[in-house]
Protein backbone atom coordinates (compact mmCIF):
# COMPACT_ATOMS: atom_id res chain seq x y z
CA UNK A 1 0.00 0.00 0.00
CA UNK A 2 1.33 3.41 -0.96
CA UNK A 3 1.27 5.97 1.82
CA UNK A 4 1.95 9.67 1.45
CA UNK A 5 3.04 11.88 4.29
CA UNK A 6 2.59 15.61 4.61
CA UNK A 7 6.30 16.09 3.95
CA UNK A 8 6.04 14.21 0.65
CA UNK A 9 3.08 16.31 -0.48
CA UNK A 10 4.84 19.54 0.49
CA UNK A 11 7.95 18.45 -1.42
CA UNK A 12 5.92 17.71 -4.57
CA UNK A 13 4.01 20.99 -4.32
CA UNK A 14 7.22 22.94 -3.70
CA UNK A 15 8.89 21.32 -6.69
CA UNK A 16 6.10 22.73 -8.85
CA UNK A 17 4.97 25.98 -7.22
CA UNK A 18 8.40 27.61 -6.84
CA UNK A 19 9.41 27.22 -10.53
CA UNK A 20 5.88 28.06 -11.67
CA UNK A 21 5.94 31.35 -9.76
CA UNK A 22 9.08 32.49 -11.58
CA UNK A 23 7.95 31.24 -14.98
CA UNK A 24 4.48 32.77 -14.82
CA UNK A 25 5.91 36.09 -13.65
CA UNK A 26 8.34 36.14 -16.58
CA UNK A 27 5.62 35.27 -19.09
CA UNK A 28 3.45 38.10 -17.79
CA UNK A 29 6.22 40.70 -18.23
CA UNK A 30 8.43 39.50 -21.12
CA UNK A 31 7.99 40.83 -24.67
CA UNK A 32 5.79 38.83 -27.06
CA UNK A 33 4.58 36.46 -24.32
CA UNK A 34 3.40 39.34 -22.15
CA UNK A 35 1.54 41.03 -25.00
CA UNK A 36 -1.95 42.27 -24.18
CA UNK A 37 -3.11 40.59 -27.41
CA UNK A 38 -2.48 37.13 -25.86
CA UNK A 39 -5.32 36.03 -23.54
CA UNK A 40 -4.41 35.49 -19.90
CA UNK A 41 -5.71 31.93 -20.02
CA UNK A 42 -3.33 31.16 -22.87
CA UNK A 43 -0.40 32.60 -20.95
CA UNK A 44 -1.39 30.59 -17.88
CA UNK A 45 -1.55 27.35 -19.86
CA UNK A 46 1.79 28.15 -21.51
CA UNK A 47 3.45 28.83 -18.16
CA UNK A 48 2.14 25.61 -16.61
CA UNK A 49 3.21 23.61 -19.66
CA UNK A 50 6.74 25.03 -19.52
CA UNK A 51 6.89 24.29 -15.79
CA UNK A 52 5.90 20.65 -16.30
CA UNK A 53 8.40 20.36 -19.19
CA UNK A 54 11.49 21.64 -17.35
CA UNK A 55 10.71 20.35 -13.84
CA UNK A 56 12.70 17.10 -14.23
CA UNK A 57 15.84 19.03 -15.24
CA UNK A 58 15.74 21.56 -12.39
CA UNK A 59 17.94 21.43 -9.28
CA UNK A 60 16.32 20.22 -6.03
CA UNK A 61 13.97 22.76 -4.48
CA UNK A 62 14.22 23.87 -0.82
CA UNK A 63 12.38 21.64 1.62
CA UNK A 64 9.95 24.30 2.79
CA UNK A 65 6.19 24.03 2.96
CA UNK A 66 4.66 26.42 0.39
CA UNK A 67 2.09 27.57 2.96
CA UNK A 68 4.67 28.45 5.60
CA UNK A 69 6.32 31.82 6.13
CA UNK A 70 9.50 30.61 4.42
CA UNK A 71 7.51 29.12 1.55
CA UNK A 72 5.55 32.34 0.99
CA UNK A 73 8.82 34.29 1.07
CA UNK A 74 10.29 31.99 -1.57
CA UNK A 75 7.20 32.37 -3.77
CA UNK A 76 7.35 36.17 -3.50
CA UNK A 77 11.06 36.10 -4.28
CA UNK A 78 10.52 33.95 -7.38
CA UNK A 79 7.81 36.30 -8.59
CA UNK A 80 10.18 39.26 -8.23
CA UNK A 81 12.95 37.38 -10.05
CA UNK A 82 10.59 36.44 -12.88
CA UNK A 83 9.34 40.00 -13.21
CA UNK A 84 12.93 41.28 -13.20
CA UNK A 85 13.98 38.83 -15.91
CA UNK A 86 11.03 39.77 -18.10
CA UNK A 87 11.57 43.46 -17.46
CA UNK A 88 15.25 43.12 -18.44
CA UNK A 89 14.26 41.71 -21.81
CA UNK A 90 11.51 44.30 -22.25
CA UNK A 91 13.86 47.21 -21.53
CA UNK A 92 16.32 46.03 -24.18
CA UNK A 93 13.46 45.37 -26.60
CA UNK A 94 12.26 48.96 -26.08
CA UNK A 95 15.35 50.12 -28.00
CA UNK A 96 13.33 49.42 -31.15
CA UNK A 97 10.58 51.76 -29.96
CA UNK A 98 13.19 54.43 -29.23
CA UNK A 99 14.64 53.98 -32.73
CA UNK A 100 11.16 54.27 -34.23
CA UNK A 101 10.55 57.48 -32.27
CA UNK A 102 13.81 58.98 -33.52
CA UNK A 103 13.18 58.02 -37.13
CA UNK A 104 9.53 59.08 -37.15
CA UNK A 105 10.35 62.44 -35.60
CA UNK A 106 13.12 63.12 -38.12
CA UNK A 107 10.91 62.07 -41.06
CA UNK A 108 8.01 64.23 -39.90
CA UNK A 109 5.83 61.24 -38.97
CA UNK A 110 5.88 61.86 -35.23
CA UNK A 111 2.16 62.67 -35.37
CA UNK A 112 1.23 59.43 -37.19
CA UNK A 113 0.25 56.83 -34.60
CA UNK A 114 -1.22 53.35 -34.73
CA UNK A 115 -2.84 51.17 -32.10
CA UNK A 116 -0.34 48.63 -30.78
CA UNK A 117 -2.01 45.57 -29.17
CA UNK A 118 1.29 44.54 -27.61
CA UNK A 119 1.48 47.73 -25.54
CA UNK A 120 -2.25 48.43 -25.44
CA UNK A 121 -1.89 52.02 -26.67
CA UNK A 122 -1.00 54.32 -29.53
CA UNK A 123 2.48 53.86 -31.02
CA UNK A 124 4.19 55.77 -33.88
CA UNK A 125 3.88 53.89 -37.15
CA UNK A 126 7.65 53.56 -37.64
CA UNK A 127 8.07 52.14 -34.14
CA UNK A 128 5.19 49.74 -34.80
CA UNK A 129 6.81 48.61 -38.06
CA UNK A 130 10.19 48.04 -36.40
CA UNK A 131 8.51 46.20 -33.54
CA UNK A 132 6.72 43.80 -35.88
CA UNK A 133 9.94 43.28 -37.82
CA UNK A 134 11.81 42.54 -34.59
CA UNK A 135 9.18 39.97 -33.57
CA UNK A 136 9.61 38.16 -36.89
CA UNK A 137 13.40 38.20 -36.57
CA UNK A 138 13.18 37.03 -32.95
CA UNK A 139 10.96 34.10 -33.85
CA UNK A 140 13.10 33.21 -36.87
CA UNK A 141 16.10 33.00 -34.52
CA UNK A 142 14.12 30.60 -32.28
CA UNK A 143 13.93 33.28 -29.62
CA UNK A 144 10.93 31.59 -27.99
CA UNK A 145 13.09 28.51 -27.45
CA UNK A 146 15.85 30.72 -26.03
CA UNK A 147 13.29 31.96 -23.50
CA UNK A 148 12.67 28.39 -22.34
CA UNK A 149 16.38 27.56 -22.25
CA UNK A 150 17.12 30.74 -20.29
CA UNK A 151 14.35 29.91 -17.83
CA UNK A 152 15.83 26.47 -17.20
CA UNK A 153 19.33 27.92 -16.86
CA UNK A 154 18.12 30.63 -14.48
CA UNK A 155 17.37 28.04 -11.79
CA UNK A 156 21.08 27.14 -11.85
CA UNK A 157 22.41 30.71 -12.08
CA UNK A 158 19.81 32.06 -9.63
CA UNK A 159 18.82 29.10 -7.44
CA UNK A 160 15.69 29.05 -5.34
CA UNK A 161 16.88 29.84 -1.81
CA UNK A 162 15.99 32.01 1.15
CA UNK A 163 19.05 34.18 0.46
CA UNK A 164 17.80 37.49 -0.97
CA UNK A 165 19.21 39.02 -4.10
CA UNK A 166 21.86 41.67 -3.65
CA UNK A 167 21.44 45.34 -4.53
CA UNK A 168 23.63 44.83 -7.59
CA UNK A 169 20.94 42.58 -9.01
CA UNK A 170 18.47 45.42 -9.36
CA UNK A 171 21.18 47.89 -10.34
CA UNK A 172 21.62 45.80 -13.49
CA UNK A 173 18.07 46.69 -14.51
CA UNK A 174 18.76 50.39 -14.09
CA UNK A 175 21.94 50.16 -16.16
CA UNK A 176 19.95 48.57 -18.98
CA UNK A 177 18.39 51.99 -19.59
CA UNK A 178 21.67 53.06 -21.20
CA UNK A 179 21.45 50.04 -23.51
CA UNK A 180 17.93 51.03 -24.48
CA UNK A 181 18.87 54.56 -25.58
CA UNK A 182 22.23 53.66 -27.12
CA UNK A 183 20.76 50.71 -29.04
CA UNK A 184 17.86 52.82 -30.29
CA UNK A 185 20.20 55.56 -31.42
CA UNK A 186 22.49 53.13 -33.24
CA UNK A 187 19.53 51.56 -35.05
CA UNK A 188 18.21 54.95 -36.12
CA UNK A 189 21.62 56.48 -36.93
CA UNK A 190 21.63 55.79 -40.72
CA UNK A 191 18.27 57.48 -41.20
CA UNK A 192 19.17 60.35 -38.85
CA UNK A 193 22.43 61.07 -40.67
CA UNK A 194 20.85 60.86 -44.12
CA UNK A 195 17.94 63.13 -43.19
CA UNK A 196 20.24 65.61 -41.45
CA UNK A 197 22.25 65.92 -44.68
CA UNK A 198 18.97 66.31 -46.59
CA UNK A 199 17.80 69.10 -44.28
CA UNK A 200 21.14 70.91 -44.58
CA UNK A 201 20.91 70.66 -48.37
CA UNK A 202 17.38 72.03 -48.29
CA UNK A 203 18.54 74.91 -46.11
CA UNK A 204 21.30 75.79 -48.57
CA UNK A 205 18.82 75.49 -51.45
CA UNK A 206 16.40 77.81 -49.71
CA UNK A 207 19.09 80.41 -49.20
CA UNK A 208 20.07 80.15 -52.88
CA UNK A 209 16.47 80.33 -54.11
CA UNK A 210 14.31 82.20 -51.56
CA UNK A 211 11.25 81.95 -53.78
CA UNK A 212 11.27 78.16 -53.35
CA UNK A 213 8.49 76.93 -51.06
CA UNK A 214 10.38 74.91 -48.45
CA UNK A 215 7.26 73.34 -46.93
CA UNK A 216 5.96 72.19 -50.29
CA UNK A 217 9.26 70.61 -51.31
CA UNK A 218 10.98 69.73 -48.04
CA UNK A 219 8.34 67.54 -46.43
CA UNK A 220 7.80 65.15 -49.40
CA UNK A 221 11.55 64.97 -50.02
CA UNK A 222 12.30 64.22 -46.37
CA UNK A 223 9.54 61.63 -46.23
CA UNK A 224 10.65 59.89 -49.43
CA UNK A 225 14.30 59.96 -48.39
CA UNK A 226 13.47 58.52 -44.99
CA UNK A 227 11.53 55.62 -46.48
CA UNK A 228 14.31 54.98 -49.01
CA UNK A 229 17.01 54.80 -46.32
CA UNK A 230 14.74 52.70 -44.12
CA UNK A 231 14.23 50.28 -46.99
CA UNK A 232 17.98 50.01 -47.51
CA UNK A 233 18.44 49.37 -43.79
CA UNK A 234 16.25 46.28 -43.81
CA UNK A 235 18.97 44.13 -45.38
CA UNK A 236 21.37 44.95 -42.52
CA UNK A 237 19.08 44.98 -39.47
CA UNK A 238 19.38 41.27 -38.63
CA UNK A 239 22.83 41.55 -37.04
CA UNK A 240 22.11 44.52 -34.71
CA UNK A 241 18.75 43.01 -33.76
CA UNK A 242 20.47 39.75 -32.88
CA UNK A 243 22.96 41.68 -30.72
CA UNK A 244 20.08 43.40 -28.93
CA UNK A 245 18.32 40.10 -28.27
CA UNK A 246 21.52 38.49 -27.00
CA UNK A 247 22.06 41.43 -24.65
CA UNK A 248 18.54 40.97 -23.31
CA UNK A 249 18.96 37.22 -22.83
CA UNK A 250 22.27 37.69 -21.00
CA UNK A 251 20.76 40.47 -18.86
CA UNK A 252 18.04 38.07 -17.73
CA UNK A 253 20.68 35.99 -15.94
CA UNK A 254 22.79 38.88 -14.60
CA UNK A 255 21.54 38.65 -11.03
CA UNK A 256 24.33 38.14 -8.49
CA UNK A 257 23.15 36.80 -5.13
CA UNK A 258 24.17 38.56 -1.95
CA UNK A 259 26.27 36.58 0.49
SULZINOR-V759565 format. One record per pair of residues at least 24 apart in sequence whose ideal C-beta (glycine too) atoms are under 6 Angstrom apart, sorted by the first residue. I is the first residue (numbers start at 0). J is the second residue. D is the distance in Angstrom with one decimal. If there is no record, write none. Layout:
BEGIN
I/J/D  I/J/D
END
This chain:
BEGIN
9/64/4.5  12/65/5.3  13/60/4.9  13/65/5.6  14/60/5.0  16/65/5.0  17/60/5.2  17/73/5.8  17/77/5.6  17/159/5.0  18/50/5.3  18/57/6.0  19/50/4.4  20/74/4.9  20/77/3.9  20/78/5.2  21/77/4.1  21/80/5.5  21/81/4.1  22/46/5.0  22/49/5.5  22/50/5.3  22/150/5.9  24/78/4.6  24/81/2.8  24/82/4.8  25/81/4.1  25/84/5.1  25/85/4.4  28/82/5.1  28/85/3.1  28/86/5.6  29/85/3.8  29/88/5.2  30/88/5.9  30/89/5.3  30/92/4.4  34/117/4.3  35/116/5.9  35/119/4.3  36/116/3.8  53/151/4.7  56/151/6.0  57/154/5.0  58/154/6.0  60/159/5.7  84/251/4.3  87/172/6.0  87/250/4.2  87/251/5.1  88/247/4.2  88/251/5.9  90/175/4.5  90/179/5.4  91/178/5.8  91/243/5.7  91/246/5.4  91/247/3.6  93/179/5.2  94/179/4.9  94/182/3.5  94/183/4.3  94/243/5.8  95/129/4.7  95/130/5.5  95/133/5.0  96/126/4.7  97/183/2.8  98/183/4.2  98/186/3.8  98/187/4.2  99/123/5.5  99/125/4.3  99/126/2.5  99/129/4.8  100/126/5.9  101/187/3.9  102/187/4.9  102/190/4.8  105/191/5.6  105/194/4.7  106/222/5.8  106/225/3.6  107/218/5.8  107/221/5.8  133/240/5.8  136/240/4.9  137/244/6.0  145/248/5.8  149/248/5.6  149/251/5.5  153/252/5.9  156/252/4.8  157/254/5.1  162/256/5.7  164/254/5.9  164/256/6.0  165/255/5.6  165/257/3.3  167/255/5.3  168/254/4.3  168/255/6.0  171/253/4.8  175/250/5.8  182/243/5.4  189/228/5.8  189/232/5.6  190/225/5.8  190/228/4.9  190/229/6.0  193/228/4.6  194/221/6.0  194/225/5.8  197/221/5.9  197/224/5.1
END
